[in-house]
Each structure stands twice: as C-alpha cells, then as structure tokens.
C-alpha cells in the first residue's frame, strides 16, 4: 500500500475483477469498458483492476479522437460515493451532482437530446451517449451520490488516452460472500477477498459501497452461477425500490413497454437491471403517475384530451374509435388542401412550415397548371397578387374590387365571388382554389381528385407521405424548409422574414391576445378536441408581433385561420369575431 497525502492506492498486480482485460466480445461488436464502483474500485479498459481512496478530483479518462476532446473527471465524498462527475465532449460540459444533471450550467430533464449527446433513462441507470463517437457513460444515482459508473467504447483507442481508465494495475475481494463464488472465481478468490476488504475499509456502514461491489462480482460470474441466485440473501442487499406500479428485475429490458410503444425495439438493446411493469401489463405513459395497465385498457390521446377504449371522436370528415391505445379511423372523406396563410404554409399532406423570405414562389404546379404567389416586400403576407396559369391562359387576382382576364378562359375555369371575402376558382379538371381577399390575401388550394403527373411546389406533392414534402425544384428531398422553399422562388430570393419576435411591445400584446386560442372556457374551446391549438398559437404570436402597425389586423387574421380550420371539420364556434373584438376591424377592411 502506497500512502500519498489524502488518498491511497492499492495494487494487486496479478488478477483483475473481470480477468486480464476490460473488453467484451459479442456477436455484434467488441466493447471496451472502464468501471468504477463501491468506494474507489477502478477496472480500466485493459489490464488489472485496482483501488483508489481519495476525496480529490481524478481524471477517469481523457483522450482526443478525430480532433474531438473527451474528458471525464470524478470526485468521491466522505461517504465513498461519487459526489461529482464532469463529462466534457467537444467542449460541451455535463455535470452530475446532487442528483441533478447540468448541461452548460443548465439543469435538464430526461430524455435530453443535444447535437453532440443524448441522455436517457436506461433501466435503473442513466446513460449519456455521444453522437460523435461510439461512446457511452452509464451511472446509477443513489441517495448521497453515485454508487457505480462505467464508460463504454465500441472501438479500441490505442494512443493518447490518460486517466485512471488507462492504468494497468490489479484487484481482489471479501470472505463470507466469496465462499459462494468458488465455482466462478476458483484460485482467484483470495485476490477478490483482498480487494473487497479494501473497498469496505472506513465504509462499513455504507450499504451502497458494499452492495455495488457485490453486484459487480455477481454480474461477472453470470446469471447461471450459484452466487447469482444467492448474493442478495447472503449480503442482505435489498433490491432497489421502483416508483409507482413498477417492479424491479435483476435482468430485463432497459426500455419499458408502454401504451405509446408496447413493443420497444432498439438496435443492440441490452439486458440490464431495470424497473418494469408486472407481466402482461404496460406503462400508461399518458397518466401523471407511473401506472401499469393491460394493453386493451390503454387510453388514447388527441389534442391533450384522454379517451378510454371504446370512446369515439367525430368530425364531418372522419370518425375514429379508441382501441387499446390506438386510434382506428374511417377514411377521410374531406379532400386534403394546401393553405398559404401569410408566411405559414400547410402542404397537401399536412406538413407545416414557414417560408424564409418575402419573395415570389411557385405555390403549386402540375401538368396543366401553375399557381404563383407574390409576397409583399414590406410585410410577411401575400401581396395583392396571386396568379393561376392553365395551359397558356391565366387568371390574376390583383385587388378586392376587380377580376382581370375573367372571360378569357371560361372554358377552362369558373371564377366567381363566393362572398365579400372570398374569390373561388373551379377548373375544368377538378382543382379548386379559394382566395381570401380581406383583410389579407390567403390561398387555399384543393388538388384535382384524379390528377396525372407530378404535383410540386411549396404545397408538396399530395401523395399522403409527409417525408418527401420538402422535394426541391431539382428533385432533391431537403431536410429543412428554407432550402426547399428557396428552390421554388421565382427569381432571386433573400431570407428576410424574422423567425422570432423583433419588437418587445408587440410581443407582449401578441402573447396576451393570442392566449384566447388556448382558453379552455373561451370561444375556441369547442374546437380544442378536434384541432390542437399549439401551432396556431405559435403562428398567431409570430405573425402579430412582427406585424408593424396593424397589430389588430394581424391578430384577427391569425385567429380567423384557426376558426376556418375548425369550420372545415364542421365545428361551429359561434360569433368568434365579436368575442375577440374583430368585428369592427373586419367592417373597416370591407369598406376600404
């Protein structure tokens, strides 16, 4: 034993807790694991284990791979448990302390997704997985700290690694417990006893320090060993308690089957110590507490409302019945449509996004038609101009009082005023276009029922698949809306629509007035069970706060978009304009 200031290191230069190396070979891949558990046992990636007792911070492992720096430091408290762990990956610092997880000094909840890392519950453990390297850090939090932690690599790093995980030292273990491990450890038993005694030294009263050590040995011996069946009874180490209806399993799936996902399947999912529902039941992940139910009893959720099995929800277009957590719906009898409401676009297949610039775009085009929309250069709304080209003939709406080229193609389309606010175009091949002319131009396009050839443009391709809605004019499926929308611009286009509020006073006004959409007792509440308000509420705030001087107009247009969506499903809201003080504003717009 070598005594150095506030810590000491115990070396056992012959045997490791897990043999002579820390790599594990499976049918899929070889994994290299470094572990620390108990009050200071270290099992490095390769070589022999050893023991370190100290309250000082230590580098567990540090290395650079593909110019990305990785650094993991640990510090134990007086109770022997890890009280602080710092994990730095590509300059992103994650700290585990006092039962909390801090990323860049901000507390996060699970699951947590970041560009460089993902943190999630893994059975009774918590796991951080790097997206830059096949590396994960797994730990178990207990009252007072962390009793076990391991770092796992799926490829060997041969150079540049420093820290305790890179050490090549030794190990051993305790007497009564190891009388049950002879078949597993055989002649190695004395060395394990010695390591066990060193692990317990000064921490005899800590149940976590000892139990973490015993469990690691039992895991090493395997679930077919004698000690695996007996170790908790021998050591009086109680099983971890699980919250709610969950029960503990020494070996089980890391991810709990739930109503939303009754058969979770993840590539390479491991068996681990975990908390699960009793056999035959799944977790009701729609409930606030951890409650287990049978699959047929799983509820359904729509627009924040919970439905029991057998409950039915209906619109004028479709009926759906809840069956064991899944909705079974009749065929939608209402045709899908594309909506262009200011900068907010909903494709034929229902994907929503925001155009990036105040430009002219191809809204939709097919074999025989092209629809272009021109945005105002001042505000994020359609300029008083929308054009439809059918074959070589065209119709253009330019203001609220006139229709130009009306009689030029009556054989191709019927154009008429539906009301004082809407102009409709019905083409000879089944396409319908509705133009809202007041207080702002907005476009609603219903595609032909039996169209031939490809439909493309801002409105997507109308194939009931949202994954390819962002197909650019060159045929490439883009990952984000900006390059997709810009590809359909007519002429040069510069992104110039603010993605966030740029006026604080306007934002305060928008936040207050748009909240009427979410009011459970308000005029729009009847529609909450049919259409969620979240995206409409976001659009209302963004549209209103960046509106300029006509705040009320922008607000009323945004509220009207939700009311129109509700009406399309047959939901009658009543006089929403009067309830939101939009009546007078509408009258003034019509009189202009």
C-alpha positions as CSV (number, residue, x, y, z in Angstrom):
1,X,0.0,0.0,0.0
2,X,1.3,3.4,-1.0
3,X,0.1,6.3,1.1
4,X,0.0,9.7,-0.7
5,X,-1.4,12.7,1.1
6,X,-5.2,12.5,1.1
7,X,-5.5,9.2,-0.8
8,X,-4.0,5.8,-1.1
9,X,-3.8,3.3,-3.9
10,X,-4.0,-0.5,-3.5
11,X,-2.3,-2.5,-6.2
12,X,-2.9,-6.2,-6.9
13,X,-0.6,-7.0,-9.8
14,X,-1.8,-10.4,-10.8
15,X,-5.6,-10.6,-11.4
16,X,-8.5,-8.3,-12.4
17,X,-12.0,-8.3,-11.1
18,X,-13.0,-9.1,-14.7
19,X,-10.0,-11.1,-15.7
20,X,-7.0,-9.5,-17.5
21,X,-8.9,-7.1,-19.7
22,X,-12.0,-4.9,-19.9
23,X,-13.1,-5.9,-23.4
24,X,-16.3,-7.9,-24.0
25,X,-16.9,-9.6,-27.4
26,X,-20.5,-10.2,-28.6
27,X,-21.9,-11.4,-31.9
28,X,-22.2,-7.7,-33.0
29,X,-19.2,-5.8,-31.8
30,X,-16.4,-5.7,-29.3
31,X,-16.9,-3.3,-26.4
32,X,-14.2,-1.8,-24.1
33,X,-15.4,-0.9,-20.7
34,X,-13.9,1.0,-17.8
35,X,-15.8,0.8,-14.5
36,X,-15.6,2.5,-11.1
37,X,-17.8,1.4,-8.2
38,X,-18.0,1.0,-4.5
39,X,-15.8,3.4,-2.6
40,X,-13.0,3.5,-5.2
41,X,-12.6,0.3,-7.2
42,X,-11.3,1.0,-10.7
43,X,-11.4,-1.5,-13.5
44,X,-9.6,0.0,-16.5
45,X,-10.3,-0.6,-20.2
46,X,-7.5,-3.1,-20.3
47,X,-5.4,-4.9,-17.7
48,X,-5.8,-5.4,-14.0
49,X,-8.1,-3.5,-11.6
50,X,-7.0,-1.5,-8.5
51,X,-8.4,0.6,-5.7
52,X,-8.1,4.4,-5.1
53,X,-9.4,6.1,-2.0
54,X,-9.5,9.9,-2.2
55,X,-11.7,12.9,-1.9
56,X,-9.7,14.6,-4.6
57,X,-10.9,15.0,-8.2
58,X,-9.4,12.5,-10.6
59,X,-9.4,12.2,-14.4
60,X,-11.2,9.0,-15.1
61,X,-10.3,9.1,-18.8
62,X,-9.1,11.8,-21.2
63,X,-8.4,11.4,-24.9
64,X,-8.8,13.1,-28.3
65,X,-10.4,11.3,-31.2
66,X,-10.9,12.8,-34.7
67,X,-9.9,16.2,-33.2
68,X,-12.7,16.0,-30.7
69,X,-11.7,16.2,-27.0
70,X,-13.2,13.9,-24.4
71,X,-12.6,14.4,-20.7
72,X,-14.4,12.6,-17.7
73,X,-13.4,13.6,-14.1
74,X,-14.8,12.1,-10.9
75,X,-14.7,13.1,-7.3
76,X,-15.8,11.0,-4.2
77,X,-17.2,12.3,-1.0
78,X,-16.7,11.2,2.6
79,X,-19.4,8.6,2.2
80,X,-17.3,6.8,-0.5
81,X,-19.8,7.5,-3.3
82,X,-19.1,9.7,-6.3
83,X,-20.4,13.2,-5.5
84,X,-19.5,14.9,-8.7
85,X,-18.8,13.7,-12.3
86,X,-17.9,16.1,-15.1
87,X,-18.2,14.9,-18.7
88,X,-16.8,17.2,-21.4
89,X,-17.4,16.2,-25.0
90,X,-16.4,18.6,-27.8
91,X,-16.4,21.5,-25.3
92,X,-19.9,20.7,-24.1
93,X,-19.7,20.3,-20.3
94,X,-22.2,18.0,-18.4
95,X,-22.0,17.8,-14.6
96,X,-23.7,15.2,-12.4
97,X,-24.1,16.5,-8.9
98,X,-26.6,16.3,-6.0
99,X,-28.9,14.1,-8.1
100,X,-29.1,16.7,-10.9
101,X,-27.8,16.8,-14.5
102,X,-26.4,20.1,-15.7
103,X,-25.6,20.7,-19.3
104,X,-23.7,24.0,-19.8
105,X,-24.8,25.0,-16.2
106,X,-28.5,24.5,-17.0
107,X,-30.5,21.7,-15.4
108,X,-32.0,19.3,-17.9
109,X,-34.8,16.7,-17.7
110,X,-34.8,13.3,-19.3
111,X,-34.8,12.3,-22.1
112,X,-32.4,15.1,-23.3
113,X,-31.2,15.5,-26.9
114,X,-28.3,17.6,-27.9
115,X,-26.3,17.9,-31.1
116,X,-23.4,16.0,-29.6
117,X,-25.0,13.8,-26.9
118,X,-28.2,12.1,-25.8
119,X,-29.1,11.4,-22.1
120,X,-31.9,9.0,-21.2
121,X,-33.1,6.5,-18.6
122,X,-31.5,3.1,-19.1
123,X,-33.3,0.6,-16.7
124,X,-32.4,1.7,-13.2
125,X,-29.4,3.6,-14.6
126,X,-28.9,6.8,-16.6
127,X,-27.0,6.8,-19.8
128,X,-25.2,9.5,-21.8
129,X,-24.4,8.5,-25.3
130,X,-22.1,10.5,-27.6
131,X,-23.3,11.1,-31.2
132,X,-19.7,11.8,-32.3
133,X,-18.1,8.5,-31.2
134,X,-19.4,5.1,-30.2
135,X,-19.0,6.0,-26.5
136,X,-21.5,6.0,-23.6
137,X,-21.3,6.8,-19.9
138,X,-23.7,5.0,-17.6
139,X,-24.3,5.6,-13.9
140,X,-26.7,4.8,-11.0
141,X,-27.7,7.6,-8.7
142,X,-28.5,6.7,-5.1
143,X,-29.1,8.9,-2.0
144,X,-25.8,10.6,-1.3
145,X,-24.2,10.2,-4.8
146,X,-23.4,7.7,-7.5
147,X,-22.5,4.1,-6.5
148,X,-21.4,2.8,-9.9
149,X,-20.3,4.3,-13.2
150,X,-18.9,2.9,-16.4
151,X,-17.5,4.2,-19.6
152,X,-18.0,2.0,-22.7
153,X,-16.3,2.3,-26.1
154,X,-17.2,0.2,-29.1
155,X,-13.7,0.6,-30.6
156,X,-10.2,0.5,-29.1
157,X,-8.3,3.8,-28.8
158,X,-4.7,2.8,-28.7
159,X,-2.9,6.1,-28.3
160,X,-3.3,9.3,-26.3
161,X,-5.5,8.0,-23.6
162,X,-4.8,9.1,-20.0
163,X,-6.5,8.9,-16.6
164,X,-7.5,6.1,-14.2
165,X,-9.1,4.1,-17.0
166,X,-5.7,3.9,-18.8
167,X,-3.9,2.4,-15.7
168,X,-2.8,-1.2,-15.6
169,X,-2.9,-2.3,-12.0
170,X,-4.6,-5.0,-10.0
171,X,-7.5,-6.3,-7.9
172,X,-9.1,-8.7,-5.2
173,X,-12.2,-9.2,-2.9
174,X,-14.4,-10.3,0.9
175,X,-14.7,-13.6,2.8
176,X,-18.2,-14.8,3.5
177,X,-19.5,-13.7,0.2
178,X,-16.8,-15.3,-1.8
179,X,-17.4,-18.8,-0.2
180,X,-20.3,-18.9,-2.8
181,X,-18.1,-17.9,-5.7
182,X,-15.6,-20.7,-5.8
183,X,-17.0,-22.3,-9.0
184,X,-16.7,-19.0,-10.7
185,X,-13.5,-17.5,-9.3
186,X,-11.6,-20.6,-8.3
187,X,-8.0,-19.8,-7.5
188,X,-8.6,-16.1,-8.0
189,X,-10.8,-15.9,-4.8
190,X,-8.1,-14.7,-2.3
191,X,-7.3,-11.7,-4.5
192,X,-11.0,-10.8,-4.7
193,X,-11.3,-11.0,-0.9
194,X,-8.4,-8.6,-0.5
195,X,-10.0,-6.1,-2.9
196,X,-13.4,-6.4,-1.2
197,X,-11.8,-5.6,2.2
198,X,-10.1,-2.6,0.8
199,X,-13.3,-1.4,-0.7
200,X,-15.1,-1.7,2.7
201,X,-12.3,0.0,4.7
202,X,-13.8,3.0,6.5
203,X,-17.2,2.5,4.7
204,X,-18.5,-0.5,6.7
205,X,-21.8,1.3,7.4
206,X,-22.5,2.2,3.7
207,X,-24.9,-0.3,2.1
208,X,-24.3,1.2,-1.3
209,X,-20.5,0.9,-1.3
210,X,-20.6,-2.8,-0.4
211,X,-23.7,-3.8,-2.5
212,X,-22.4,-2.1,-5.6
213,X,-19.2,-4.2,-5.3
214,X,-21.1,-7.5,-4.6
215,X,-23.4,-6.9,-7.6
216,X,-20.5,-6.3,-9.9
217,X,-18.9,-9.7,-8.9
218,X,-22.3,-11.5,-9.3
219,X,-22.6,-9.9,-12.8
220,X,-19.2,-11.1,-13.6
221,X,-20.0,-14.7,-12.6
222,X,-23.2,-14.6,-14.7
223,X,-26.8,-15.4,-14.2
224,X,-26.2,-19.2,-14.4
225,X,-23.8,-19.1,-11.4
226,X,-24.7,-20.2,-7.9
227,X,-23.8,-16.8,-6.4
228,X,-26.2,-15.0,-8.8
229,X,-29.2,-16.7,-7.2
230,X,-28.0,-16.1,-3.6
231,X,-26.0,-12.9,-3.4
232,X,-28.7,-10.6,-2.1
233,X,-29.8,-13.1,0.6
234,X,-26.1,-13.6,1.6
235,X,-25.2,-9.9,1.8
236,X,-28.7,-8.6,2.9
237,X,-28.5,-6.1,-0.1
238,X,-32.1,-5.2,-0.8
239,X,-33.4,-4.9,-4.3
240,X,-33.8,-1.2,-5.5
241,X,-37.2,0.2,-5.0
242,X,-39.2,1.2,-8.1
243,X,-41.7,4.1,-8.3
244,X,-45.4,3.6,-8.9
245,X,-46.6,0.2,-10.1
246,X,-43.2,-0.7,-11.5
247,X,-41.3,-3.8,-10.1
248,X,-37.6,-4.5,-10.1
249,X,-36.0,-7.1,-12.3
250,X,-32.3,-8.0,-11.9
251,X,-32.3,-8.7,-15.7
252,X,-34.8,-7.1,-18.0
253,X,-35.2,-4.7,-21.0
254,X,-33.8,-1.3,-20.5
255,X,-36.8,0.4,-22.1
256,X,-40.2,-0.1,-20.5
257,X,-43.1,-1.2,-22.9
258,X,-45.8,1.5,-22.7
259,X,-49.2,2.3,-24.2
260,X,-47.5,4.5,-26.8
261,X,-44.9,1.9,-27.6
262,X,-45.9,-1.6,-26.3
263,X,-43.0,-3.3,-28.2
264,X,-40.0,-1.1,-28.0
265,X,-37.2,-2.4,-30.2
266,X,-33.8,-0.7,-30.4
267,X,-30.8,-1.9,-32.3
268,X,-28.5,-3.8,-29.9
269,X,-30.7,-3.3,-26.9
270,X,-29.0,-4.8,-23.9
271,X,-30.4,-6.7,-20.9
272,X,-29.8,-4.7,-17.7
273,X,-31.1,-4.2,-14.1
274,X,-34.4,-2.3,-14.6
275,X,-37.8,-1.3,-13.3
276,X,-40.7,-2.7,-15.4
277,X,-44.4,-3.3,-15.2
278,X,-45.7,-6.7,-13.9
279,X,-46.0,-9.4,-16.6
280,X,-48.9,-8.8,-19.0
281,X,-49.0,-5.0,-18.4
282,X,-47.5,-1.9,-19.9
283,X,-46.8,1.6,-18.6
284,X,-49.7,4.1,-19.1
285,X,-47.4,6.9,-20.3
286,X,-50.4,9.2,-20.7
287,X,-51.0,9.2,-16.9
288,X,-49.2,11.5,-14.5
289,X,-48.1,8.7,-12.2
290,X,-46.3,5.5,-13.1
291,X,-49.4,3.3,-13.5
292,X,-49.4,-0.1,-15.3
293,X,-52.4,-1.3,-17.3
294,X,-53.2,-4.1,-19.7
295,X,-52.8,-3.2,-23.4
296,X,-56.6,-3.4,-24.1
297,X,-57.1,-0.8,-21.3
298,X,-54.6,1.7,-22.7
299,X,-56.2,5.1,-23.3
300,X,-55.9,7.2,-26.4
301,X,-54.9,10.9,-26.5
302,X,-55.8,13.5,-29.0
303,X,-55.2,17.3,-28.7
304,X,-54.4,16.9,-25.0
305,X,-57.6,15.0,-24.2
306,X,-57.7,11.4,-22.9
307,X,-60.1,8.9,-24.4
308,X,-60.8,5.4,-23.0
309,X,-61.1,2.3,-25.1
310,X,-64.4,2.4,-27.0
311,X,-64.6,6.2,-27.0
312,X,-65.4,7.8,-30.4
313,X,-64.5,11.2,-31.7
314,X,-66.0,12.5,-34.9
315,X,-65.7,15.3,-37.4
316,X,-67.8,15.9,-40.5
317,X,-64.8,14.2,-42.4
318,X,-63.9,11.2,-40.3
319,X,-64.8,9.1,-37.3
320,X,-62.2,7.5,-35.0
321,X,-62.6,4.9,-32.2
322,X,-60.1,4.3,-29.4
323,X,-58.9,0.7,-29.2
324,X,-56.2,-0.2,-26.7
325,X,-54.2,3.0,-27.1
326,X,-54.6,3.2,-30.8
327,X,-57.0,5.2,-33.0
328,X,-58.8,3.3,-35.7
329,X,-60.2,5.8,-38.1
330,X,-62.5,5.7,-41.1
331,X,-61.3,7.0,-44.5
332,X,-61.1,10.8,-44.5
333,X,-64.0,12.0,-46.7
334,X,-62.7,15.5,-47.0
335,X,-60.1,16.2,-49.6
336,X,-56.7,17.4,-48.4
337,X,-55.8,21.0,-49.2
338,X,-52.8,23.3,-49.2
339,X,-53.0,26.5,-47.1
340,X,-50.8,29.6,-47.5
341,X,-51.6,31.9,-44.7
342,X,-49.0,34.7,-44.6
343,X,-45.6,33.0,-44.2
344,X,-47.2,29.9,-42.8
345,X,-47.7,27.0,-45.2
346,X,-49.5,23.7,-44.7
347,X,-48.8,21.2,-47.5
348,X,-51.4,18.9,-49.2
349,X,-50.2,16.1,-46.9
350,X,-50.4,18.2,-43.7
351,X,-46.8,19.3,-43.1
352,X,-46.5,22.8,-41.6
353,X,-43.6,25.2,-42.1
354,X,-42.7,28.9,-42.6
355,X,-41.3,30.4,-45.8
356,X,-38.0,32.2,-45.2
357,X,-38.3,35.3,-47.5
358,X,-40.8,37.9,-48.9
359,X,-40.5,36.6,-52.4
360,X,-42.5,35.2,-55.4
361,X,-42.9,31.5,-55.2
362,X,-44.4,28.6,-57.2
363,X,-47.2,27.6,-54.8
364,X,-48.2,24.5,-56.8
365,X,-47.7,23.2,-60.3
366,X,-48.9,20.2,-62.3
367,X,-49.1,19.0,-65.8
368,X,-51.5,21.7,-66.9
369,X,-51.3,24.5,-64.3
370,X,-49.0,26.7,-62.3
371,X,-50.0,28.8,-59.3
372,X,-47.7,31.6,-58.2
373,X,-47.9,33.8,-55.1
374,X,-46.1,37.1,-54.6
375,X,-45.3,38.2,-51.1
376,X,-45.3,41.9,-50.0
377,X,-41.8,43.4,-49.8
378,X,-42.8,45.1,-46.6
379,X,-44.8,42.5,-44.6
380,X,-44.7,38.7,-44.4
381,X,-48.0,38.4,-46.3
382,X,-49.1,37.8,-49.8
383,X,-49.1,40.9,-51.9
384,X,-52.4,41.8,-53.5
385,X,-51.5,39.5,-56.4
386,X,-52.0,35.8,-57.0
387,X,-51.9,34.2,-60.4
388,X,-53.1,30.9,-61.9
389,X,-51.8,29.7,-65.3
390,X,-53.9,27.0,-67.0
391,X,-52.3,25.7,-70.2
392,X,-51.4,29.1,-71.8
393,X,-54.2,31.1,-70.2
394,X,-54.0,32.9,-66.9
395,X,-56.2,34.4,-64.2
396,X,-54.8,37.0,-61.8
397,X,-56.4,38.5,-58.7
398,X,-55.0,42.0,-58.1
399,X,-57.3,43.7,-55.6
400,X,-60.6,43.4,-53.8
401,X,-62.7,45.0,-56.4
402,X,-61.8,43.5,-59.8
403,X,-61.0,40.2,-61.5
404,X,-58.9,40.6,-64.6
405,X,-58.9,38.3,-67.7
406,X,-62.1,36.8,-66.3
407,X,-63.8,36.0,-69.6
408,X,-60.6,34.9,-71.3
409,X,-60.8,31.2,-70.2
410,X,-64.3,30.4,-69.1
411,X,-63.8,27.1,-71.0
412,X,-61.0,26.2,-68.5
413,X,-62.2,27.6,-65.2
414,X,-65.2,29.2,-63.5
415,X,-64.2,32.3,-61.4
416,X,-66.7,33.9,-59.0
417,X,-67.1,35.8,-55.8
418,X,-68.1,33.3,-53.1
419,X,-68.7,36.1,-50.6
420,X,-67.4,39.6,-49.9
421,X,-64.2,38.0,-48.5
422,X,-63.5,35.1,-50.9
423,X,-63.0,34.5,-54.6
424,X,-63.2,30.9,-55.9
425,X,-61.8,29.3,-59.0
426,X,-63.1,25.9,-60.1
427,X,-61.1,24.4,-63.0
428,X,-62.4,22.0,-65.7
429,X,-60.1,19.3,-64.4
430,X,-61.2,19.3,-60.8
431,X,-58.9,21.7,-59.0
432,X,-60.4,24.3,-56.7
433,X,-58.8,27.5,-55.4
434,X,-60.1,29.8,-52.8
435,X,-58.6,33.2,-52.4
436,X,-59.3,35.1,-49.2
437,X,-59.1,38.8,-50.2
438,X,-59.7,40.6,-46.9
439,X,-58.2,41.6,-44.6
440,X,-55.2,39.8,-46.1
441,X,-54.8,37.6,-49.2
442,X,-54.6,34.0,-48.2
443,X,-54.7,31.0,-50.5
444,X,-56.4,27.6,-50.1
445,X,-55.8,25.0,-52.9
446,X,-57.7,21.7,-53.3
447,X,-55.9,19.5,-55.8
448,X,-57.7,17.6,-58.6
449,X,-59.1,14.3,-57.4
450,X,-57.6,12.2,-60.2
451,X,-54.5,14.2,-61.2
452,X,-52.0,12.8,-63.6
453,X,-48.3,13.5,-63.4
454,X,-46.3,15.0,-60.6
455,X,-47.6,17.9,-58.3
456,X,-44.8,20.0,-56.9
457,X,-44.1,23.4,-55.4
458,X,-44.5,24.9,-51.9
459,X,-47.6,22.8,-51.3
460,X,-45.8,19.5,-51.8
461,X,-46.7,16.5,-53.9
462,X,-50.1,15.3,-52.5
463,X,-49.0,11.6,-52.1
464,X,-50.1,11.1,-48.4
465,X,-46.4,11.0,-47.3
466,X,-45.0,13.9,-45.4
467,X,-41.4,12.6,-45.5
468,X,-40.9,13.8,-49.1
469,X,-42.9,17.1,-48.9
470,X,-39.7,19.1,-49.0
471,X,-38.8,18.0,-52.5
472,X,-37.0,20.9,-54.2
473,X,-37.4,22.1,-57.7
474,X,-34.3,20.0,-58.7
475,X,-35.9,16.8,-57.2
476,X,-33.8,16.6,-54.0
477,X,-35.6,16.0,-50.7
478,X,-34.3,18.7,-48.3
479,X,-34.1,18.2,-44.5
480,X,-35.3,21.7,-43.7
481,X,-37.9,24.2,-45.1
482,X,-35.6,27.0,-46.0
483,X,-33.6,25.5,-48.9
484,X,-36.8,23.7,-50.1
485,X,-38.8,27.0,-50.2
486,X,-36.0,29.0,-51.8
487,X,-35.7,26.4,-54.6
488,X,-39.3,27.3,-55.6
489,X,-38.8,31.0,-55.6
490,X,-39.3,32.8,-58.9
491,X,-36.2,34.9,-59.3
492,X,-33.7,35.9,-56.6
493,X,-34.9,35.4,-53.0
494,X,-33.2,36.5,-49.8
495,X,-34.3,35.1,-46.4
496,X,-35.7,38.2,-44.7
497,X,-38.7,37.0,-42.5
498,X,-37.7,37.1,-38.8
499,X,-38.0,33.7,-37.2
500,X,-38.7,35.3,-33.8
501,X,-40.3,38.4,-32.4
502,X,-38.3,41.6,-33.1
503,X,-40.5,44.1,-31.1
504,X,-40.9,43.6,-27.3
505,X,-44.0,45.7,-27.0
506,X,-45.7,43.9,-29.9
507,X,-44.6,40.5,-28.3
508,X,-46.3,41.5,-25.1
509,X,-49.5,42.4,-27.0
510,X,-49.4,39.2,-29.1
511,X,-48.8,37.0,-26.1
512,X,-51.7,38.4,-24.2
513,X,-54.2,38.5,-27.2
514,X,-53.3,35.2,-28.8
515,X,-53.8,33.3,-25.5
516,X,-57.6,33.4,-26.3
517,X,-56.9,30.4,-28.5
518,X,-55.9,28.3,-25.5
519,X,-58.6,29.4,-23.1
520,X,-60.4,26.2,-22.0
521,X,-63.5,28.3,-21.3
522,X,-63.2,30.6,-24.3
523,X,-64.9,30.9,-27.7
524,X,-62.5,28.5,-29.3
525,X,-62.7,25.8,-26.7
526,X,-65.3,23.8,-28.7
527,X,-62.6,23.0,-31.2
528,X,-59.8,22.0,-28.9
529,X,-60.8,18.4,-29.0
530,X,-60.6,18.4,-32.8
531,X,-57.6,20.6,-33.7
532,X,-54.7,21.3,-31.3
533,X,-54.0,25.0,-30.9
534,X,-50.2,24.8,-30.3
535,X,-49.1,25.6,-33.9
536,X,-51.9,28.1,-34.4
537,X,-50.9,29.8,-31.2
538,X,-47.3,30.0,-32.2
539,X,-48.2,31.4,-35.6
540,X,-50.5,33.9,-34.0
541,X,-47.7,35.3,-31.8
542,X,-45.1,35.4,-34.5
543,X,-47.4,36.9,-37.0
544,X,-48.8,39.6,-34.7
545,X,-45.6,40.6,-33.0
546,X,-43.8,41.2,-36.4
547,X,-46.8,42.9,-37.9
548,X,-45.7,46.5,-37.8
549,X,-48.6,49.0,-37.1
550,X,-51.7,46.9,-37.9
551,X,-51.5,44.6,-34.9
552,X,-55.2,44.1,-34.6
553,X,-55.5,43.1,-38.2
554,X,-52.7,40.5,-37.9
555,X,-54.2,39.2,-34.7
556,X,-57.7,38.8,-36.3
557,X,-56.3,37.1,-39.3
558,X,-54.4,34.6,-37.2
559,X,-57.5,33.9,-35.0
560,X,-59.5,33.6,-38.2
561,X,-57.2,30.9,-39.5
562,X,-57.9,28.7,-36.5
563,X,-61.7,29.4,-36.9
564,X,-61.5,28.5,-40.6
565,X,-59.7,25.2,-39.8
566,X,-62.4,24.4,-37.2
567,X,-65.2,25.2,-39.7
568,X,-63.7,22.8,-42.2
569,X,-64.3,20.0,-39.8
570,X,-67.9,21.1,-39.1
571,X,-67.1,22.6,-35.7
572,X,-69.3,25.7,-35.1
573,X,-67.6,28.2,-32.8
574,X,-70.3,30.9,-32.7
575,X,-69.5,34.6,-33.3
576,X,-65.8,34.4,-32.6
577,X,-65.2,37.8,-34.3
578,X,-67.5,39.5,-31.8
579,X,-66.0,37.6,-28.8
580,X,-62.5,38.8,-29.9
581,X,-63.4,42.3,-31.0
582,X,-62.6,41.5,-34.6
583,X,-65.9,42.6,-36.0
584,X,-65.3,46.3,-36.3
585,X,-61.9,45.7,-37.8
586,X,-63.5,43.5,-40.5
587,X,-66.1,46.1,-41.3
588,X,-63.4,48.7,-41.8
589,X,-61.5,46.4,-44.1
590,X,-64.5,45.6,-46.3
591,X,-65.4,49.3,-46.6
592,X,-62.0,50.2,-47.9
